[in-house]
Amino acid sequence: MNDLCIDVGWKSIFHYGEELCGDHVEIVDQGDNSSVIVLADGLGSGVKASILSTLTSKIISTMMSAGLSLDECVDTIAATLPICSTRGVAYSTFTIMHVIDSEHLELIQYDNPLVIMIRDGEIFDYPTKELSYDGKKIYSSQIKMKEGDIFIAMSDGCPHAGIGREFNFGWKREDIAAYMQCLAVVGHNAKTLATMLVDECYTLYGKKPGDDATACVLKI
């Protein structure tokens, strides 16, 4: 353990015309300077997506905070979520940021855009290990944190922003990383960084988002 402090902030915007967000962020404090942060993105949008993402984030955060393994979490999610009759899949994508003793960060990522990491004002290419659980490709990373590190998790509504408008293929992850890199050096807190990212997505969607979009920022 050390004297590092963790600042977490997030913001979501809804799919245009929907009253509920299909993304959900759950934060569970484990005590002893450890916590589990889960960003889940339910299939589609609206009520069904909201239920899927809420179930996913709450199940994962509760199980992980209790010390259960990733295998058990994924198996439980697969067994709990209903099958989509249209697409034939039953899942909500998720990103897990597990802070351990304010010293290490365990990243577990399934089908969401990969977390962007900024260290010393530069985009940092952290190592990832590819795992397979019941045919699901999951990326795992172990990172020793240092003061000033910034981690940006997001749902796919962020890189989808601007498709067919400002950008042919959306706001690519590397472009989002460059945008956030410029903001990071100013010294904004986590909530402000997440808000500025999602507000930019809202603008790129022409203020009528075609998908739910969520950013969750962890600042050390």
C-alpha positions as CSV (number, residue, x, y, z in Angstrom):
1,M,0.0,0.0,0.0
2,N,1.1,3.6,-0.6
3,D,-0.3,7.1,-0.4
4,L,-1.8,7.3,-3.9
5,C,-5.5,8.5,-4.1
6,I,-8.0,7.4,-6.6
7,D,-10.4,9.8,-8.3
8,V,-13.3,8.3,-10.3
9,G,-15.8,10.2,-12.5
10,W,-18.2,9.2,-15.2
11,K,-21.0,10.5,-17.5
12,S,-23.6,9.0,-19.8
13,I,-25.8,10.2,-22.6
14,F,-28.9,8.3,-23.8
15,H,-29.8,7.1,-27.3
16,Y,-32.0,9.7,-28.8
17,G,-35.6,9.1,-28.1
18,E,-35.0,6.7,-25.1
19,E,-35.7,7.5,-21.5
20,L,-33.2,5.0,-20.0
21,C,-29.5,4.5,-20.7
22,G,-28.3,1.1,-21.9
23,D,-24.9,1.7,-20.2
24,H,-24.4,1.3,-16.5
25,V,-21.4,2.1,-14.2
26,E,-21.1,0.4,-10.8
27,I,-18.5,1.3,-8.2
28,V,-17.9,-1.0,-5.2
29,D,-15.6,0.0,-2.4
30,Q,-13.8,-3.0,-1.0
31,G,-12.1,-1.1,1.8
32,D,-8.3,-1.3,2.4
33,N,-7.8,1.1,-0.5
34,S,-9.3,-1.3,-3.0
35,S,-12.4,-0.9,-5.3
36,V,-14.1,-2.5,-8.3
37,I,-15.4,-0.2,-11.1
38,V,-17.5,-1.8,-13.8
39,L,-18.7,-0.1,-17.0
40,A,-21.3,-2.4,-18.8
41,D,-23.0,-1.8,-22.1
42,G,-26.2,-3.6,-22.7
43,L,-27.2,-5.0,-26.1
44,G,-29.1,-2.4,-28.0
45,S,-30.7,0.5,-26.2
46,G,-33.6,1.4,-24.0
47,V,-35.2,-0.7,-21.3
48,K,-33.8,-4.0,-22.3
49,A,-30.3,-2.7,-22.6
50,S,-30.6,-0.9,-19.3
51,I,-31.6,-4.1,-17.5
52,L,-28.8,-6.1,-19.2
53,S,-26.1,-3.6,-18.3
54,T,-27.4,-3.0,-14.7
55,L,-27.5,-6.8,-14.1
56,T,-24.0,-7.3,-15.6
57,S,-22.3,-4.5,-13.7
58,K,-23.9,-5.4,-10.4
59,I,-23.2,-9.1,-10.6
60,I,-19.6,-8.6,-11.7
61,S,-18.8,-5.9,-9.1
62,T,-20.4,-7.9,-6.3
63,M,-18.7,-11.1,-7.2
64,M,-15.3,-9.6,-7.8
65,S,-15.4,-7.5,-4.6
66,A,-16.1,-10.8,-2.8
67,G,-12.9,-12.3,-4.2
68,L,-14.5,-14.6,-6.8
69,S,-12.6,-15.5,-10.0
70,L,-13.2,-14.1,-13.4
71,D,-14.2,-17.6,-14.6
72,E,-17.0,-17.6,-12.0
73,C,-18.1,-14.0,-13.0
74,V,-18.3,-14.8,-16.7
75,D,-20.1,-18.1,-16.1
76,T,-22.6,-16.4,-13.9
77,I,-23.2,-13.6,-16.5
78,A,-23.7,-16.2,-19.3
79,A,-26.1,-18.2,-17.2
80,T,-28.1,-15.1,-16.0
81,L,-28.6,-12.9,-19.0
82,P,-31.5,-13.8,-21.4
83,I,-30.9,-14.7,-25.1
84,C,-31.7,-12.0,-27.6
85,S,-34.3,-13.5,-29.9
86,T,-33.1,-11.3,-32.9
87,R,-29.3,-11.7,-32.6
88,G,-29.1,-15.0,-30.7
89,V,-26.6,-13.7,-28.2
90,A,-26.9,-13.1,-24.5
91,Y,-24.5,-10.6,-23.1
92,S,-23.6,-7.1,-22.1
93,T,-20.1,-6.0,-22.9
94,F,-18.0,-4.8,-19.9
95,T,-14.9,-3.2,-18.7
96,I,-13.6,-3.9,-15.2
97,M,-11.1,-1.6,-13.4
98,H,-10.0,-3.3,-10.2
99,V,-7.9,-1.1,-8.0
100,I,-5.9,-3.2,-5.5
101,D,-4.3,-1.5,-2.4
102,S,-4.1,1.8,-4.3
103,E,-1.1,0.3,-6.0
104,H,-2.1,-2.0,-8.8
105,L,-4.8,-1.9,-11.4
106,E,-6.3,-5.0,-12.9
107,L,-8.0,-4.3,-16.2
108,I,-10.5,-6.9,-17.6
109,Q,-12.1,-5.9,-20.9
110,Y,-14.7,-7.7,-23.0
111,D,-15.9,-6.2,-26.3
112,N,-15.8,-2.5,-25.1
113,P,-13.3,-0.1,-26.7
114,L,-10.0,-0.8,-25.0
115,V,-9.2,1.5,-22.1
116,I,-7.0,4.5,-23.0
117,M,-4.1,5.1,-20.6
118,I,-2.2,8.4,-20.3
119,R,1.0,8.5,-18.3
120,D,3.3,11.5,-18.0
121,G,1.2,13.3,-20.6
122,E,1.7,10.6,-23.2
123,I,-0.5,7.8,-24.5
124,F,0.8,4.7,-22.7
125,D,0.6,1.3,-24.5
126,Y,0.0,-1.0,-21.5
127,P,0.5,-4.8,-22.0
128,T,-2.6,-7.0,-22.5
129,K,-3.1,-10.7,-22.3
130,E,-5.8,-12.4,-24.4
131,L,-7.9,-14.9,-22.6
132,S,-10.8,-17.1,-23.8
133,Y,-13.8,-18.0,-21.6
134,D,-16.5,-20.1,-23.3
135,G,-15.6,-18.7,-26.7
136,K,-15.5,-15.1,-25.4
137,K,-12.3,-13.2,-26.1
138,I,-11.3,-11.2,-23.0
139,Y,-8.3,-9.0,-22.5
140,S,-6.5,-8.8,-19.1
141,S,-3.9,-6.4,-17.9
142,Q,-1.9,-5.9,-14.7
143,I,-0.6,-2.3,-14.2
144,K,1.5,-0.8,-11.4
145,M,0.0,2.6,-11.0
146,K,1.9,5.9,-10.5
147,E,0.8,9.4,-9.6
148,G,-0.8,11.2,-12.5
149,D,-1.9,8.1,-14.4
150,I,-5.3,8.5,-16.2
151,F,-7.4,5.6,-17.4
152,I,-10.4,6.2,-19.7
153,A,-13.0,3.5,-20.2
154,M,-15.9,3.9,-22.6
155,S,-18.8,2.2,-24.2
156,D,-18.8,1.9,-28.0
157,G,-21.2,4.8,-28.3
158,C,-18.1,7.1,-28.0
159,P,-16.1,5.9,-31.0
160,H,-19.4,5.6,-33.0
161,A,-20.0,9.3,-32.6
162,G,-20.0,11.3,-35.8
163,I,-20.5,8.3,-38.2
164,G,-21.8,9.6,-41.5
165,R,-21.5,13.2,-40.3
166,E,-18.1,14.6,-39.3
167,F,-16.4,11.2,-39.8
168,N,-17.1,8.4,-42.2
169,F,-16.2,5.7,-39.7
170,G,-16.8,7.4,-36.4
171,W,-14.5,9.0,-33.9
172,K,-11.7,6.5,-33.8
173,R,-10.1,5.3,-30.5
174,E,-6.7,6.8,-31.4
175,D,-8.4,10.2,-32.2
176,I,-10.2,10.1,-28.9
177,A,-6.9,9.3,-27.2
178,A,-5.3,12.3,-28.8
179,Y,-8.2,14.5,-27.7
180,M,-8.0,13.3,-24.1
181,Q,-4.3,13.7,-24.1
182,C,-4.6,17.4,-24.7
183,L,-7.2,17.8,-21.9
184,A,-5.2,15.6,-19.5
185,V,-2.3,18.0,-19.2
186,V,-4.6,20.8,-18.0
187,G,-5.1,19.0,-14.7
188,H,-8.9,18.4,-14.8
189,N,-10.4,16.0,-12.3
190,A,-11.9,12.6,-13.4
191,K,-15.5,13.8,-13.5
192,T,-14.6,16.8,-15.7
193,L,-12.6,14.7,-18.1
194,A,-15.4,12.2,-18.5
195,T,-17.9,15.0,-19.0
196,M,-15.8,16.7,-21.6
197,L,-15.4,13.5,-23.6
198,V,-19.1,12.7,-23.5
199,D,-20.1,16.3,-24.3
200,E,-17.9,16.1,-27.4
201,C,-19.6,12.9,-28.4
202,Y,-23.0,14.6,-28.0
203,T,-21.9,17.3,-30.3
204,L,-20.6,14.9,-32.9
205,Y,-23.9,13.1,-32.8
206,G,-25.6,16.4,-33.8
207,K,-27.2,16.4,-30.3
208,K,-29.3,13.3,-31.3
209,P,-27.1,10.4,-30.2
210,G,-27.5,7.2,-32.3
211,D,-26.3,5.1,-29.3
212,D,-25.8,5.4,-25.6
213,A,-22.4,6.7,-24.8
214,T,-20.6,6.5,-21.5
215,A,-17.1,7.5,-20.3
216,C,-15.6,6.5,-17.0
217,V,-12.3,8.0,-16.0
218,L,-10.0,6.9,-13.3
219,K,-7.3,9.4,-12.2
220,I,-4.4,8.6,-9.9
